[in-house]
Amino acid sequence: MGFGGESSFLMICDHLILWFVQEIDSFVQEFLLVVNRLPSCISTLQSLSKRPVPADLERLREFCCVNEARFQQLRRYWLG
């Protein structure tokens, strides 16, 4: 095998390493976005969990609708 085969092999390795580094970078960027959102999401969940549950049926329905909307908003925020 001459130098041509070795240089082709090295070029392929370089491309694979570059691709791998780009994939890792992309993963890290997405991971950091999630991590940065985490404190806000936890805080929102804690505030929702501390709300008293109404005993009156009509207020309970409203409570559930409002909380469902907040959970949907939180889910959209979490998923970006």
Protein Blocks (a to p, Z undefined) as FASTA:
>chain_A
ZZklmmmmmmmmmmmmmmmmmmmmmmmmmmmmmmmmmmmmmmmmmmmmmpccdfblklmm
mmmmmmmmmmmmmmmmmnZZ
